[in-house]
Amino acid sequence: MPGMVLFGRRWAIASDDLVFPGFFELVVRVLWWIGILTLYLMHRGKLDCAGGSLLSSYLIVLMILLALVICTVSAIMCVSMRGTICNPGPRKSMSKLLYIRLALFFPEMVWACLGAAWVADGVQCDRTVVNGIIATVVVRTQIWCPVTLRRASPCFISNRTISGTARSLLRWSATPQGARSCRSRTTDYDLVGGDQLNCHFGSILQTTGLQYRDFIHISFHDKVYELPFLVALDHRKESVVVAVRGTMSMQDILTDLSADSEVLDVECEVQDRLAHKGISQAARYVYRRLIHDGILSQAFSVAPEYRLVIVGHSLGGGAAALLATMLRAAYPQVRCYAFAPPRGLWSKALHEYSRSFIVSLVLGKDVIPRLSVTNLEDLKRRILRVIAHCSKPKYKILLHGLWYELFGGNPNNFPTELDGGDQEILTQPLLGEQSLLTHWSPAYSFSSDSPLDSSPKYPPLYPPGRIIHLQEEGASGRFSCCSAAQYSAKWSHEAEFSKILIGPKMLTDHMPDILMRALDSVVSDRAACVSCPAQGVSSVEVA
């Protein structure tokens, strides 16, 4: 696992990282050798010309050099396949083989230069032979690509229940920057931020299907702790809709990363009101704008009989949940639909409190609804354990991962951990001199599969409200797209999202357009339904 030491330096490449580069070079070298041999055997009778003996000698020596390189690269591949990630002992001869391979580079270069010089002298031989030698020189200078080594520290192997307008407003976070139509007209709504050409607003009109007169306020103002949002009227559902945008800028990322906990200033009977600081501050900003600037009062003056609905995606989903909680005292009928909100949002008590008016929607293995500081610590611990106990060479793990990426399947069918009696062979340190696996640290515990105990600074936080989990039915892969994917929906407990799951769709499942396609698939399939809520859980009105 540690980087190899060559020429007195440690490099950002391990001795088991050379299987695939070696295989690529081996294939090219073998094909090259076969081509030179074929050229020599077919045209050796035509080398009785002036300078022909030099060309004949050149081809013979070139084949010998290629044979030596092929043998060396084959040995490098075989040695790189040995051992495991944390047991590089069987690969201790790798540095010597790399020195030999580097040494062979110099005669190759010298011989290629000599061949070019002899051809340039105007050798009067068969043109096919001359062109073949020129080709060998060109190939020689193009295919030899040495691995770029960098000084390194150790590296690791790394339903119909949702409001129609709420679903369409989710698309805002997918294309706020790329409108198909930019209009210049006098606006009938409040506009804050950089949208002088109405390009962003044009995309909102197109994705939501609403009219200009349906929008009360639109803000593209974007700073740390200050998120863009809009307020619109959904006449079909008789709702005042507040939509909060998700992460799309560096300022939003800084808001995400402000992961300290603070007490949420909200009027409710909950005692433990800890919440994610960055998202709490962002929700507080939107709350001040809605209340102090009279935006909500303006909306309800137009439609006083409407109810309040708050939606958002990702960071916007978390802010929407907090915003709904802040507004519930003034608007008891408020409903919130959080699409793919972060798990590390607020305390367990607030999670339970929010189940009566917030619904979260999660697709597949989306990483964000499973993301929190404590879950990241748990993931780090689990990665360290898997690396330490891995009994397979790295190349086999990568090949199986590629198969899973392309064709799907069950990753649990590929065991990678050692039996308990074989763990004494793990004698090599994982992280150089200070191995987290061999030196006990209060930050790491390998005795159970439960998440790490959180420090007071980062207490365990939970997702908002009740959770609808959309899951793809059947095995999936990159090339299993001959038919549209089918999804099912069910109510899920928050504990199902207590660990980060590694998979090929852990990032793509978070994209708003993919989430909307899955939701539309469930809504259009009359056979799909949301499972009945568990006994003792109050029903949530989500129409």
C-alpha positions as CSV (number, residue, x, y, z in Angstrom):
1,M,0.0,0.0,0.0
2,P,2.8,2.6,0.7
3,G,4.3,4.3,-2.3
4,M,7.4,2.6,-3.8
5,V,10.8,4.0,-2.9
6,L,13.0,4.6,-6.0
7,F,16.2,6.7,-6.2
8,G,15.8,7.5,-2.6
9,R,12.4,9.0,-2.9
10,R,8.8,7.8,-2.2
11,W,6.5,8.1,-5.2
12,A,2.8,8.3,-5.5
13,I,2.4,4.8,-7.0
14,A,2.3,1.5,-5.2
15,S,3.9,-1.7,-6.3
16,D,0.5,-3.3,-7.0
17,D,-0.5,-0.4,-9.3
18,L,1.4,-1.6,-12.4
19,V,-0.7,-4.5,-13.5
20,F,-2.8,-2.5,-16.0
21,P,-0.1,-0.2,-17.3
22,G,2.1,-3.3,-17.7
23,F,-0.5,-5.2,-19.6
24,F,-1.0,-2.3,-22.0
25,E,2.7,-2.0,-22.7
26,L,3.0,-5.7,-23.0
27,V,0.3,-5.9,-25.6
28,V,1.9,-3.1,-27.6
29,R,5.4,-4.6,-27.3
30,V,4.3,-8.1,-28.4
31,L,2.5,-6.7,-31.4
32,W,5.5,-4.6,-32.3
33,W,7.8,-7.6,-31.9
34,I,5.6,-9.7,-34.2
35,G,5.6,-6.9,-36.8
36,I,9.4,-6.6,-36.8
37,L,9.8,-10.4,-37.1
38,T,7.3,-10.5,-39.9
39,L,9.1,-7.7,-41.7
40,Y,12.5,-9.3,-41.3
41,L,11.4,-12.8,-42.5
42,M,9.5,-11.5,-45.5
43,H,12.2,-9.1,-46.7
44,R,15.5,-10.5,-45.5
45,G,16.3,-11.6,-49.1
46,K,16.0,-8.0,-50.3
47,L,18.7,-6.7,-47.8
48,D,21.6,-7.4,-50.2
49,C,21.6,-3.7,-51.2
50,A,24.0,-1.0,-50.2
51,G,23.7,-0.7,-46.4
52,G,21.5,-3.7,-46.2
53,S,23.7,-5.5,-43.7
54,L,23.3,-2.5,-41.3
55,L,19.5,-2.7,-41.6
56,S,19.5,-6.4,-41.1
57,S,21.6,-6.0,-38.0
58,Y,19.3,-3.2,-36.8
59,L,16.2,-5.4,-37.1
60,I,17.9,-8.3,-35.3
61,V,19.2,-6.2,-32.4
62,L,15.8,-4.5,-32.2
63,M,14.0,-7.8,-31.8
64,I,16.4,-8.8,-29.1
65,L,15.9,-5.6,-27.2
66,L,12.1,-5.9,-27.6
67,A,12.3,-9.5,-26.3
68,L,14.2,-8.3,-23.2
69,V,11.6,-5.5,-22.6
70,I,8.8,-8.0,-23.0
71,C,10.3,-10.3,-20.5
72,T,10.9,-7.5,-18.0
73,V,7.4,-6.1,-18.4
74,S,5.9,-9.6,-18.0
75,A,7.9,-10.0,-14.8
76,I,6.7,-6.6,-13.5
77,M,3.1,-7.6,-14.2
78,C,3.5,-10.9,-12.4
79,V,5.1,-9.4,-9.4
80,S,2.5,-6.6,-9.2
81,M,-0.2,-9.2,-9.0
82,R,1.2,-10.8,-5.9
83,G,0.3,-10.1,-2.3
84,T,-2.6,-7.9,-1.0
85,I,-3.1,-4.1,-0.5
86,C,-1.6,-4.2,2.9
87,N,0.9,-7.0,2.4
88,P,3.5,-5.8,-0.2
89,G,6.1,-8.4,1.0
90,P,5.6,-10.7,-2.1
91,R,6.3,-7.6,-4.3
92,K,9.6,-6.7,-2.7
93,S,11.5,-7.4,-5.9
94,M,9.5,-4.7,-7.8
95,S,12.1,-1.9,-7.4
96,K,14.8,-4.1,-8.9
97,L,12.7,-4.9,-11.9
98,L,11.8,-1.2,-12.4
99,Y,15.5,-0.3,-12.4
100,I,16.1,-3.0,-15.1
101,R,13.2,-1.6,-17.1
102,L,14.6,1.9,-16.9
103,A,18.0,0.7,-17.8
104,L,16.7,-0.9,-21.0
105,F,15.3,2.5,-22.0
106,F,18.7,3.8,-22.9
107,P,19.9,1.1,-25.4
108,E,16.4,1.4,-27.0
109,M,16.8,5.1,-27.5
110,V,20.4,4.7,-28.8
111,W,19.4,2.0,-31.2
112,A,16.4,4.0,-32.5
113,C,18.7,7.0,-33.1
114,L,21.1,4.8,-35.1
115,G,18.3,3.4,-37.2
116,A,17.1,6.9,-38.0
117,A,20.6,7.9,-38.9
118,W,21.2,4.9,-41.2
119,V,17.9,5.5,-43.0
120,A,18.7,9.2,-43.3
121,D,22.0,8.3,-45.1
122,G,20.0,7.2,-48.1
123,V,20.2,3.5,-47.9
124,Q,19.3,2.0,-51.3
125,C,17.2,-0.9,-50.2
126,D,13.6,-2.2,-50.6
127,R,11.3,0.7,-49.8
128,T,9.1,-1.5,-47.7
129,V,12.0,-2.3,-45.4
130,V,13.0,1.3,-45.1
131,N,9.4,2.4,-44.3
132,G,9.2,-0.4,-41.7
133,I,12.3,0.9,-40.0
134,I,11.0,4.5,-40.1
135,A,7.8,3.2,-38.5
136,T,9.7,1.4,-35.8
137,V,11.5,4.7,-34.9
138,V,8.2,6.6,-34.9
139,V,6.5,4.0,-32.8
140,R,9.4,3.8,-30.5
141,T,9.3,7.5,-29.7
142,Q,5.5,7.6,-29.3
143,I,4.5,4.6,-27.2
144,W,7.1,4.7,-24.5
145,C,5.3,6.7,-21.9
146,P,7.0,6.5,-18.5
147,V,4.7,6.5,-15.5
148,T,4.8,10.0,-13.9
149,L,5.8,9.5,-10.4
150,R,5.1,12.2,-7.7
151,R,6.2,12.4,-4.2
152,A,3.3,11.0,-2.2
153,S,1.7,10.4,1.1
154,P,-0.1,7.0,1.1
155,C,-3.1,6.7,-1.2
156,F,-6.3,4.7,-0.8
157,I,-8.3,2.6,-3.3
158,S,-10.0,4.4,-3.4
159,N,-46.0,9.1,-6.6
160,R,-48.8,11.1,-6.9
161,T,-48.4,12.2,-3.3
162,I,-46.0,15.0,-4.3
163,S,-47.4,18.4,-5.4
164,G,-47.2,18.9,-9.2
165,T,-45.8,22.4,-8.9
166,A,-43.4,21.3,-6.1
167,R,-42.0,18.6,-8.5
168,S,-41.6,21.0,-11.4
169,L,-39.9,23.6,-9.2
170,L,-37.4,21.0,-8.3
171,R,-36.2,21.2,-11.9
172,W,-35.1,24.8,-11.2
173,S,-32.0,23.5,-9.4
174,A,-31.1,21.5,-12.5
175,T,-31.0,24.3,-15.1
176,P,-31.0,27.8,-13.4
177,Q,-28.0,29.0,-15.5
178,G,-29.0,27.8,-19.0
179,A,-32.3,29.2,-20.2
180,R,-33.5,28.4,-23.7
181,S,-35.2,31.7,-23.9
182,C,-34.0,35.1,-22.6
183,R,-36.7,37.7,-22.6
184,S,-36.5,41.5,-22.2
185,R,-39.7,42.8,-20.8
186,T,-41.0,44.7,-17.9
187,T,-41.3,42.3,-15.0
188,D,-44.4,41.8,-12.9
189,Y,-42.5,40.3,-10.0
190,D,-39.8,41.2,-7.5
191,L,-36.4,40.2,-8.9
192,V,-33.2,40.3,-6.8
193,G,-29.8,39.3,-8.1
194,G,-27.9,39.0,-11.4
195,D,-30.5,38.1,-14.0
196,Q,-30.6,41.3,-16.0
197,L,-31.5,39.4,-19.2
198,N,-34.1,37.2,-17.6
199,C,-32.2,34.1,-18.7
200,H,-32.5,32.3,-15.4
201,F,-36.1,33.2,-15.1
202,G,-36.7,32.0,-18.6
203,S,-35.5,28.6,-17.6
204,I,-37.8,28.6,-14.6
205,L,-40.8,29.5,-16.7
206,Q,-40.0,26.7,-19.1
207,T,-39.5,24.0,-16.5
208,T,-42.4,24.9,-14.2
209,G,-45.0,25.8,-16.9
210,L,-46.2,28.8,-14.7
211,Q,-47.0,32.3,-16.0
212,Y,-45.3,35.6,-15.2
213,R,-48.2,36.6,-13.0
214,D,-47.8,33.5,-10.9
215,F,-44.5,34.6,-9.4
216,I,-44.4,36.9,-6.4
217,H,-40.7,37.1,-5.7
218,I,-37.5,35.7,-7.3
219,S,-34.0,36.1,-5.7
220,F,-30.8,35.1,-7.4
221,H,-28.8,36.7,-4.7
222,D,-26.1,34.1,-3.7
223,K,-23.6,34.4,-0.9
224,V,-22.4,32.3,2.0
225,Y,-25.4,31.5,4.2
226,E,-27.7,33.3,1.7
227,L,-29.4,31.1,-0.9
228,P,-31.4,32.0,-4.0
229,F,-35.1,31.3,-3.7
230,L,-38.5,32.1,-5.3
231,V,-42.1,32.5,-4.2
232,A,-44.9,31.5,-6.6
233,L,-48.6,30.7,-6.7
234,D,-49.8,27.3,-7.7
235,H,-53.4,27.9,-8.5
236,R,-54.1,24.2,-9.4
237,K,-53.0,23.0,-5.9
238,E,-54.1,26.3,-4.3
239,S,-50.7,26.7,-2.7
240,V,-48.1,29.4,-2.1
241,V,-44.9,27.7,-3.0
242,V,-41.5,28.7,-1.7
243,A,-38.6,27.0,-3.6
244,V,-35.0,27.1,-2.3
245,R,-32.2,26.4,-4.7
246,G,-29.5,23.7,-3.9
247,T,-25.7,23.8,-4.2
248,M,-24.5,25.4,-7.4
249,S,-21.7,27.8,-6.4
250,M,-18.6,28.0,-4.3
251,Q,-20.6,30.1,-1.8
252,D,-23.1,27.3,-1.5
253,I,-20.3,24.8,-1.0
254,L,-18.9,26.9,1.9
255,T,-22.4,26.9,3.4
256,D,-22.5,23.1,3.1
257,L,-19.1,22.8,4.8
258,S,-20.0,24.9,7.8
259,A,-20.9,21.7,9.6
260,D,-20.8,22.8,13.2
261,S,-23.9,22.5,15.2
262,E,-25.9,25.4,16.7
263,V,-29.2,25.7,18.5
264,L,-32.1,26.4,16.2
265,D,-34.1,29.5,17.2
266,V,-37.6,28.2,16.6
267,E,-40.9,28.3,18.5
268,C,-41.7,24.6,19.3
269,E,-41.8,22.3,22.3
270,V,-38.6,20.4,21.3
271,Q,-35.8,20.7,23.9
272,D,-32.9,19.4,21.8
273,R,-32.8,21.8,18.8
274,L,-29.3,21.4,17.4
275,A,-29.0,21.9,13.7
276,H,-26.4,22.2,11.0
277,K,-25.0,25.7,11.3
278,G,-24.5,26.6,7.6
279,I,-28.0,25.3,6.6
280,S,-29.6,26.9,9.6
281,Q,-28.1,30.3,8.8
282,A,-29.2,29.9,5.2
283,A,-32.8,29.1,6.3
284,R,-32.7,32.0,8.7
285,Y,-31.8,34.4,5.8
286,V,-34.7,33.2,3.7
287,Y,-37.0,33.4,6.8
288,R,-36.0,37.1,7.3
289,R,-36.6,37.9,3.7
290,L,-40.0,36.2,3.7
291,I,-41.3,37.8,6.9
292,H,-39.4,41.1,7.4
293,D,-39.6,42.1,3.7
294,G,-43.3,41.1,3.6
295,I,-43.0,38.6,0.7
296,L,-45.3,36.0,2.3
297,S,-47.8,38.7,3.3
298,Q,-47.9,39.9,-0.3
299,A,-48.4,36.4,-1.6
300,F,-51.3,35.6,0.9
301,S,-52.8,39.0,0.2
302,V,-53.3,37.8,-3.4
303,A,-54.5,34.3,-2.4
304,P,-55.5,34.4,1.3
305,E,-57.2,30.9,1.2
306,Y,-54.0,29.2,-0.1
307,R,-51.7,27.1,2.1
308,L,-48.0,27.3,2.3
309,V,-45.7,24.7,0.6
310,I,-41.9,24.8,0.8
311,V,-39.7,22.7,-1.5
312,G,-35.9,22.4,-2.1
313,H,-33.3,20.0,-3.4
314,S,-30.1,19.0,-1.7
315,L,-28.8,22.0,0.3
316,G,-32.1,23.7,-0.6
317,G,-34.0,20.7,0.7
318,G,-32.3,21.0,4.1
319,A,-32.9,24.8,4.2
320,A,-36.6,24.2,3.2
321,A,-37.0,21.8,6.1
322,L,-35.6,24.2,8.6
323,L,-37.5,27.1,7.0
324,A,-40.8,25.1,7.3
325,T,-40.1,24.5,11.0
326,M,-39.4,28.2,11.6
327,L,-42.7,29.2,9.8
328,R,-44.9,26.5,11.4
329,A,-45.9,28.7,14.4
330,A,-47.3,31.4,12.0
331,Y,-48.5,28.9,9.3
332,P,-49.6,25.7,11.1
333,Q,-50.7,24.1,7.8
334,V,-47.3,24.4,6.2
335,R,-46.0,21.4,4.3
336,C,-42.4,20.8,3.2
337,Y,-41.1,18.4,0.4
338,A,-37.4,18.0,0.7
339,F,-35.7,16.3,-2.3
340,A,-32.5,14.5,-1.5
341,P,-31.8,16.6,1.7
342,P,-28.5,16.0,3.6
343,R,-28.7,13.5,6.5
344,G,-26.7,15.7,8.9
345,L,-29.4,18.3,9.3
346,W,-30.7,18.4,12.9
347,S,-31.2,16.5,16.1
348,K,-33.2,13.3,16.7
349,A,-35.9,15.3,18.5
350,L,-36.4,17.7,15.6
351,H,-36.4,14.7,13.2
352,E,-39.3,13.2,15.1
353,Y,-41.1,16.6,15.5
354,S,-40.9,17.2,11.7
355,R,-42.5,13.9,10.7
356,S,-46.0,15.4,10.8
357,F,-45.4,18.1,8.2
358,I,-42.2,17.2,6.2
359,V,-41.6,14.5,3.6
360,S,-38.2,13.8,2.2
361,L,-37.6,11.9,-1.0
362,V,-34.4,9.9,-1.7
363,L,-33.4,8.0,-4.8
364,G,-31.3,4.8,-4.7
365,K,-27.9,5.1,-3.1
366,D,-27.7,8.9,-3.2
367,V,-24.8,9.9,-1.0
368,I,-26.1,13.2,0.2
369,P,-29.1,11.9,2.3
370,R,-26.5,9.6,3.9
371,L,-23.9,12.3,4.4
372,S,-23.0,13.7,7.8
373,V,-19.8,14.2,9.7
374,T,-20.3,11.1,11.8
375,N,-21.1,9.0,8.8
376,L,-17.9,10.3,7.1
377,E,-15.9,9.2,10.1
378,D,-17.7,5.8,10.0
379,L,-16.9,5.5,6.3
380,K,-13.3,6.2,6.9
381,R,-13.1,3.6,9.7
382,R,-14.8,1.0,7.5
383,I,-12.5,1.7,4.6
384,L,-9.5,1.3,6.8
385,R,-10.9,-2.0,8.1
386,V,-11.6,-3.3,4.6
387,I,-8.2,-2.4,3.4
388,A,-6.5,-4.0,6.4
389,H,-8.6,-7.2,6.0
390,C,-8.6,-7.4,2.2
391,S,-7.4,-10.8,1.0
392,K,-7.5,-10.0,-2.7
393,P,-5.0,-8.2,-4.9
394,K,-5.9,-4.7,-6.0
395,Y,-6.2,-5.6,-9.7
396,K,-8.9,-8.2,-9.0
397,I,-10.9,-5.7,-6.9
398,L,-10.7,-3.1,-9.7
399,L,-11.7,-5.7,-12.4
400,H,-14.7,-6.7,-10.3
401,G,-15.6,-3.1,-9.7
402,L,-15.5,-2.5,-13.5
403,W,-17.7,-5.5,-14.1
404,Y,-20.2,-4.2,-11.5
405,E,-20.1,-0.7,-13.0
406,L,-20.8,-2.0,-16.5
407,F,-23.1,-4.9,-15.9
408,G,-24.4,-4.6,-12.4
409,G,-24.7,-7.4,-9.9
410,N,-24.3,-8.0,-6.2
411,P,-21.1,-6.7,-4.8
412,N,-21.5,-8.8,-1.7
413,N,-20.7,-11.9,-3.9
414,F,-17.1,-10.9,-3.9
415,P,-15.6,-11.4,-0.4
416,T,-12.6,-9.3,0.4
417,E,-12.0,-9.8,4.1
418,L,-9.6,-12.3,5.7
419,D,-10.7,-15.1,8.0
420,G,-9.9,-14.4,11.6
421,G,-7.1,-16.9,11.7
422,D,-5.2,-15.3,8.8
423,Q,-5.0,-11.8,10.0
424,E,-1.5,-12.3,11.5
425,I,0.0,-12.0,8.0
426,L,-0.9,-8.3,7.9
427,T,2.4,-7.2,9.2
428,Q,3.1,-4.2,6.9
429,P,2.0,-0.7,8.1
430,L,-0.8,0.8,6.1
431,L,0.1,4.5,6.7
432,G,3.8,4.3,6.8
433,E,5.3,4.8,10.3
434,Q,2.0,5.7,12.0
435,S,-0.6,3.1,11.1
436,L,-4.1,3.7,12.4
437,L,-4.6,0.0,12.2
438,T,-1.7,-1.0,14.5
439,H,-1.5,2.0,16.9
440,W,-4.6,2.5,18.9
441,S,-6.2,6.0,18.7
442,P,-9.3,7.3,20.6
443,A,-10.7,8.4,17.3
444,Y,-10.9,5.0,15.9
445,S,-12.6,1.8,17.1
446,F,-12.7,-1.4,15.1
447,S,-14.8,-3.5,17.5
448,S,-18.2,-3.0,15.9
449,D,-20.0,-1.9,12.8
450,S,-21.8,0.9,14.5
451,P,-20.9,4.5,13.7
452,L,-18.2,6.1,15.7
453,D,-19.1,8.0,18.9
454,S,-19.4,11.6,18.0
455,S,-17.5,14.4,19.6
456,P,-19.4,17.1,21.3
457,K,-18.6,19.4,18.3
458,Y,-20.2,17.0,15.9
459,P,-23.2,15.3,17.5
460,P,-25.2,12.8,15.4
461,L,-27.6,14.6,13.2
462,Y,-30.6,13.2,11.3
463,P,-32.6,13.8,8.1
464,P,-35.9,15.8,8.0
465,G,-39.4,14.3,8.3
466,R,-40.7,11.0,6.9
467,I,-38.7,9.5,4.0
468,I,-39.9,8.1,0.7
469,H,-37.2,5.9,-0.8
470,L,-37.3,5.4,-4.6
471,Q,-35.4,2.2,-5.5
472,E,-34.6,0.8,-9.0
473,E,-36.0,-2.6,-9.5
474,G,-33.7,-5.4,-10.7
475,A,-30.0,-5.4,-11.3
476,S,-28.6,-2.3,-12.9
477,G,-25.5,-1.5,-15.0
478,R,-24.3,1.2,-17.3
479,F,-25.3,-0.9,-20.4
480,S,-28.6,-2.2,-19.0
481,C,-30.4,0.7,-20.7
482,C,-32.2,-1.1,-23.5
483,S,-35.4,-0.6,-21.5
484,A,-36.5,2.3,-19.2
485,A,-35.6,1.7,-15.6
486,Q,-38.4,0.8,-13.3
487,Y,-38.7,2.2,-9.8
488,S,-40.6,1.4,-6.7
489,A,-41.4,3.7,-3.7
490,K,-41.7,2.9,-0.1
491,W,-41.7,4.6,3.3
492,S,-38.3,4.1,4.9
493,H,-36.9,4.6,8.4
494,E,-34.0,7.1,8.9
495,A,-31.8,4.2,10.1
496,E,-31.7,2.9,6.6
497,F,-29.6,5.9,5.7
498,S,-27.2,5.7,8.6
499,K,-24.3,4.6,6.5
500,I,-22.8,5.9,3.2
501,L,-23.1,3.3,0.5
502,I,-20.4,3.1,-2.2
503,G,-21.7,2.4,-5.7
504,P,-21.6,3.6,-9.3
505,K,-24.8,5.6,-8.8
506,M,-24.1,7.2,-5.5
507,L,-23.5,10.6,-7.2
508,T,-25.8,10.4,-10.2
509,D,-28.8,9.4,-8.1
510,H,-28.5,12.9,-6.5
511,M,-28.9,14.8,-9.8
512,P,-32.2,16.6,-10.0
513,D,-33.0,15.4,-13.5
514,I,-32.4,11.8,-12.7
515,L,-34.4,12.1,-9.5
516,M,-37.3,13.6,-11.4
517,R,-37.2,10.9,-14.1
518,A,-37.4,8.3,-11.3
519,L,-40.3,10.1,-9.6
520,D,-42.2,10.5,-12.9
521,S,-41.7,6.8,-13.5
522,V,-43.2,5.9,-10.2
523,V,-46.1,8.4,-10.7
524,S,-46.9,7.1,-14.2
525,D,-46.9,3.5,-13.1
526,R,-50.2,2.8,-11.5
527,A,-49.0,-0.5,-10.0
528,A,-46.4,1.4,-7.9
529,C,-47.6,2.6,-4.6
530,V,-46.2,3.9,-1.4
531,S,-46.3,1.3,1.4
532,C,-48.6,1.9,4.3
533,P,-46.9,3.7,7.2
534,A,-45.9,1.8,10.2
535,Q,-48.3,1.4,13.1
536,G,-48.2,4.2,15.6
537,V,-47.0,6.8,13.0
538,S,-49.4,9.5,12.2
539,S,-50.4,9.9,8.6
540,V,-48.9,12.8,6.7
541,E,-51.0,14.7,4.2
542,V,-48.8,15.2,1.2
543,A,-51.3,15.9,-1.5
